[in-house]
Each structure stands twice: as C-alpha cells, then as structure tokens.
Amino acid sequence: MRHQKKIKKLSRTKSHREAMLDNMGISLFANRTIVTTESKAKELRRFADRLISIAKEDTLAARRLVAKSIKSKEVLRKLFKEIIPQFKNRNSGFTRVIKMGYRRGDSAMMSIVELLTEKPKVEKSKAGKQKAASQKGKEMVAEKEKTDKEKTSEKQ
C-alpha cells in the first residue's frame, strides 16, 4: 500500500526520476521558465521549492546540499547570486505552474513552470545595438523600394 507516499513515480525508476528532476531543475534555474507535462511540472515545483528553501540559508552545508542536484557550476552561481536574493522576503511559493493546454501529438496536458523572480534587465548597450540594427534594416528596405520604383519607372 502507498500510504503517505507523496512523490509521483512518473513511470520511471528512482535513479531515472532523480536524474530527470535534476536536469529539469538546472534548466529552470538557468532559463527561469520551462515547458513540460503537467505531472512533471508539479513534481518539479516541489523539487525547486525545496532547493530554494535550502539555498536561502547560504551556508556551506546548504551550498553542498544544493550542489548535489544542481551539477552545473554556472547555474549554481546564478542561483546563489541572482535568484536567491530575490526570495529573501518570501517564505514559500517560489515557483508557479501555468497550464497551457493539450499537446498535439499525444494530448498530454502541458504546463509552464516559472520562477517568481523579476525578469533580467537588458543592458542599454545591447538594447541600443538592437535598435540601431532594426533602424539600419528599415533604411535598407526603404532604399531597395526606391531603387525598385526607379527601375520600374525607367522601364516604362
């Protein structure tokens, strides 16, 4: 009997399930959002909330516990330097699961798991470069249209 067994097995062995949750956790902390099936999303939410609660202590022991699951050093640094400081005033509920609808291939319910953090700010220099590039593109299109009109007028 499965009394008091709260984790869903997700039709996987224990080692496969743990590896899958570790990988999904790395992706979630790296990208702040992830799209997956609803049952995996609910388990990932439990997993991520526990890791964030442990990481909020910011002790050596907490870092080692989190490092057992988050194997990427860059993501681990990002977690402790960027993500955890945004959760200082929050006790729980660090993630959100939003239902998207059914997947076309097998009709599985899809969900988005996202961290409840502020979106990363785009640097002004990057934004300026993007604007300049889009302006340049518009100018090139306008010039091409001019030359096309001139060519058509010459033919007539």
Number of C-alpha atoms within 10 A of each C-alpha: 4 5 5 6 8 7 8 12 14 12 8 11 10 11 9 13 16 14 13 15 21 19 15 21 23 21 15 21 20 17 12 19 16 19 18 19 18 21 15 20 24 16 15 23 22 14 17 23 17 15 20 22 20 16 22 17 13 12 11 10 12 16 19 12 14 20 16 9 18 23 14 13 10 11 20 20 12 14 20 16 11 15 22 18 12 13 17 11 7 9 11 11 16 20 19 16 18 13 16 14 13 14 13 9 6 7 9 14 15 20 23 16 25 20 21 15 15 9 8 8 6 8 8 9 9 10 11 11 11 12 12 12 12 12 12 12 12 12 12 12 12 12 12 12 12 12 12 12 12 11 11 10 9 8 7 5
